């Protein structure tokens, strides 16, 4: 499977930290999952599973980085 990286802008650094910690503790953040999956579909791909948050950027504005496995193009 191919992996696609999606970066979504966070409202602020505190929110981004809360989301990253939720994933780090084995949980999920449903609004972030939904936004990442919508972005994957916007790029014309189909997700093969749930996104995994891999971190956040250090700049301003803050972006959350997520990886999603996608089905290969036919």
Biotite code that builds the C-alpha atoms (Angstrom):
import biotite.structure as struc

atoms = struc.array([
    struc.Atom([0.000, 0.000, 0.000], chain_id="A", res_id=1, res_name="UNK", atom_name="CA", element="C"),
    struc.Atom([1.050, 3.551, -0.614], chain_id="A", res_id=2, res_name="UNK", atom_name="CA", element="C"),
    struc.Atom([1.210, 6.081, 2.205], chain_id="A", res_id=3, res_name="UNK", atom_name="CA", element="C"),
    struc.Atom([0.023, 9.645, 1.792], chain_id="A", res_id=4, res_name="UNK", atom_name="CA", element="C"),
    struc.Atom([1.070, 12.450, 4.157], chain_id="A", res_id=5, res_name="UNK", atom_name="CA", element="C"),
    struc.Atom([-1.547, 15.093, 4.931], chain_id="A", res_id=6, res_name="UNK", atom_name="CA", element="C"),
    struc.Atom([-0.827, 18.349, 6.765], chain_id="A", res_id=7, res_name="UNK", atom_name="CA", element="C"),
    struc.Atom([-3.753, 20.225, 8.279], chain_id="A", res_id=8, res_name="UNK", atom_name="CA", element="C"),
    struc.Atom([-3.594, 23.612, 9.940], chain_id="A", res_id=9, res_name="UNK", atom_name="CA", element="C"),
    struc.Atom([-4.298, 23.579, 13.674], chain_id="A", res_id=10, res_name="UNK", atom_name="CA", element="C"),
    struc.Atom([-6.142, 26.387, 15.432], chain_id="A", res_id=11, res_name="UNK", atom_name="CA", element="C"),
    struc.Atom([-3.193, 26.930, 17.774], chain_id="A", res_id=12, res_name="UNK", atom_name="CA", element="C"),
    struc.Atom([-0.189, 25.163, 19.290], chain_id="A", res_id=13, res_name="UNK", atom_name="CA", element="C"),
    struc.Atom([-2.084, 24.071, 22.428], chain_id="A", res_id=14, res_name="UNK", atom_name="CA", element="C"),
    struc.Atom([-4.754, 22.312, 20.357], chain_id="A", res_id=15, res_name="UNK", atom_name="CA", element="C"),
    struc.Atom([-2.083, 20.630, 18.232], chain_id="A", res_id=16, res_name="UNK", atom_name="CA", element="C"),
    struc.Atom([-0.314, 19.349, 21.366], chain_id="A", res_id=17, res_name="UNK", atom_name="CA", element="C"),
    struc.Atom([-3.576, 17.948, 22.755], chain_id="A", res_id=18, res_name="UNK", atom_name="CA", element="C"),
    struc.Atom([-4.246, 16.094, 19.504], chain_id="A", res_id=19, res_name="UNK", atom_name="CA", element="C"),
    struc.Atom([-0.698, 14.708, 19.236], chain_id="A", res_id=20, res_name="UNK", atom_name="CA", element="C"),
    struc.Atom([-0.862, 13.517, 22.870], chain_id="A", res_id=21, res_name="UNK", atom_name="CA", element="C"),
    struc.Atom([-4.253, 11.867, 22.257], chain_id="A", res_id=22, res_name="UNK", atom_name="CA", element="C"),
    struc.Atom([-2.745, 9.806, 19.430], chain_id="A", res_id=23, res_name="UNK", atom_name="CA", element="C"),
    struc.Atom([0.406, 9.128, 21.444], chain_id="A", res_id=24, res_name="UNK", atom_name="CA", element="C"),
    struc.Atom([-1.688, 7.676, 24.262], chain_id="A", res_id=25, res_name="UNK", atom_name="CA", element="C"),
    struc.Atom([-3.330, 5.258, 21.810], chain_id="A", res_id=26, res_name="UNK", atom_name="CA", element="C"),
    struc.Atom([-6.521, 7.277, 21.412], chain_id="A", res_id=27, res_name="UNK", atom_name="CA", element="C"),
    struc.Atom([-8.093, 9.003, 18.453], chain_id="A", res_id=28, res_name="UNK", atom_name="CA", element="C"),
    struc.Atom([-9.293, 12.515, 17.675], chain_id="A", res_id=29, res_name="UNK", atom_name="CA", element="C"),
    struc.Atom([-12.372, 12.036, 15.515], chain_id="A", res_id=30, res_name="UNK", atom_name="CA", element="C"),
    struc.Atom([-12.557, 15.570, 14.019], chain_id="A", res_id=31, res_name="UNK", atom_name="CA", element="C"),
    struc.Atom([-8.918, 15.300, 12.894], chain_id="A", res_id=32, res_name="UNK", atom_name="CA", element="C"),
    struc.Atom([-9.489, 11.826, 11.453], chain_id="A", res_id=33, res_name="UNK", atom_name="CA", element="C"),
    struc.Atom([-12.501, 13.078, 9.492], chain_id="A", res_id=34, res_name="UNK", atom_name="CA", element="C"),
    struc.Atom([-10.620, 16.115, 8.170], chain_id="A", res_id=35, res_name="UNK", atom_name="CA", element="C"),
    struc.Atom([-7.651, 13.988, 7.050], chain_id="A", res_id=36, res_name="UNK", atom_name="CA", element="C"),
    struc.Atom([-9.907, 11.464, 5.301], chain_id="A", res_id=37, res_name="UNK", atom_name="CA", element="C"),
    struc.Atom([-11.759, 14.289, 3.545], chain_id="A", res_id=38, res_name="UNK", atom_name="CA", element="C"),
    struc.Atom([-8.450, 15.718, 2.329], chain_id="A", res_id=39, res_name="UNK", atom_name="CA", element="C"),
    struc.Atom([-7.394, 12.301, 1.001], chain_id="A", res_id=40, res_name="UNK", atom_name="CA", element="C"),
    struc.Atom([-10.656, 12.076, -0.947], chain_id="A", res_id=41, res_name="UNK", atom_name="CA", element="C"),
    struc.Atom([-10.175, 15.629, -2.224], chain_id="A", res_id=42, res_name="UNK", atom_name="CA", element="C"),
    struc.Atom([-6.892, 14.450, -3.738], chain_id="A", res_id=43, res_name="UNK", atom_name="CA", element="C"),
    struc.Atom([-8.798, 11.692, -5.558], chain_id="A", res_id=44, res_name="UNK", atom_name="CA", element="C"),
    struc.Atom([-7.510, 8.775, -3.456], chain_id="A", res_id=45, res_name="UNK", atom_name="CA", element="C"),
    struc.Atom([-9.275, 6.210, -1.284], chain_id="A", res_id=46, res_name="UNK", atom_name="CA", element="C"),
    struc.Atom([-8.042, 5.618, 2.261], chain_id="A", res_id=47, res_name="UNK", atom_name="CA", element="C"),
    struc.Atom([-7.309, 2.012, 3.197], chain_id="A", res_id=48, res_name="UNK", atom_name="CA", element="C"),
    struc.Atom([-7.429, 2.661, 6.937], chain_id="A", res_id=49, res_name="UNK", atom_name="CA", element="C"),
    struc.Atom([-7.512, 5.280, 9.647], chain_id="A", res_id=50, res_name="UNK", atom_name="CA", element="C"),
    struc.Atom([-4.956, 8.099, 9.713], chain_id="A", res_id=51, res_name="UNK", atom_name="CA", element="C"),
    struc.Atom([-2.049, 8.091, 12.145], chain_id="A", res_id=52, res_name="UNK", atom_name="CA", element="C"),
    struc.Atom([-0.859, 11.399, 13.551], chain_id="A", res_id=53, res_name="UNK", atom_name="CA", element="C"),
    struc.Atom([2.930, 11.582, 13.192], chain_id="A", res_id=54, res_name="UNK", atom_name="CA", element="C"),
    struc.Atom([3.523, 15.007, 14.712], chain_id="A", res_id=55, res_name="UNK", atom_name="CA", element="C"),
    struc.Atom([3.230, 18.719, 14.234], chain_id="A", res_id=56, res_name="UNK", atom_name="CA", element="C"),
    struc.Atom([5.294, 21.449, 12.648], chain_id="A", res_id=57, res_name="UNK", atom_name="CA", element="C"),
    struc.Atom([7.308, 23.888, 14.707], chain_id="A", res_id=58, res_name="UNK", atom_name="CA", element="C"),
    struc.Atom([6.464, 27.012, 12.701], chain_id="A", res_id=59, res_name="UNK", atom_name="CA", element="C"),
    struc.Atom([3.648, 29.499, 12.678], chain_id="A", res_id=60, res_name="UNK", atom_name="CA", element="C"),
    struc.Atom([0.982, 28.541, 11.739], chain_id="A", res_id=61, res_name="UNK", atom_name="CA", element="C"),
    struc.Atom([1.109, 25.073, 13.268], chain_id="A", res_id=62, res_name="UNK", atom_name="CA", element="C"),
    struc.Atom([0.238, 22.110, 11.051], chain_id="A", res_id=63, res_name="UNK", atom_name="CA", element="C"),
    struc.Atom([-0.621, 18.579, 12.161], chain_id="A", res_id=64, res_name="UNK", atom_name="CA", element="C"),
    struc.Atom([1.029, 15.867, 10.071], chain_id="A", res_id=65, res_name="UNK", atom_name="CA", element="C"),
    struc.Atom([-0.811, 12.599, 9.497], chain_id="A", res_id=66, res_name="UNK", atom_name="CA", element="C"),
    struc.Atom([-0.023, 9.521, 7.415], chain_id="A", res_id=67, res_name="UNK", atom_name="CA", element="C"),
    struc.Atom([-2.755, 7.497, 5.757], chain_id="A", res_id=68, res_name="UNK", atom_name="CA", element="C"),
    struc.Atom([-2.439, 4.314, 3.763], chain_id="A", res_id=69, res_name="UNK", atom_name="CA", element="C"),
    struc.Atom([-4.247, 4.619, 0.448], chain_id="A", res_id=70, res_name="UNK", atom_name="CA", element="C"),
    struc.Atom([-5.182, 2.109, -2.210], chain_id="A", res_id=71, res_name="UNK", atom_name="CA", element="C"),
    struc.Atom([-2.860, 2.192, -5.210], chain_id="A", res_id=72, res_name="UNK", atom_name="CA", element="C"),
    struc.Atom([-4.197, 3.831, -8.327], chain_id="A", res_id=73, res_name="UNK", atom_name="CA", element="C"),
    struc.Atom([-5.491, 1.414, -10.935], chain_id="A", res_id=74, res_name="UNK", atom_name="CA", element="C"),
])
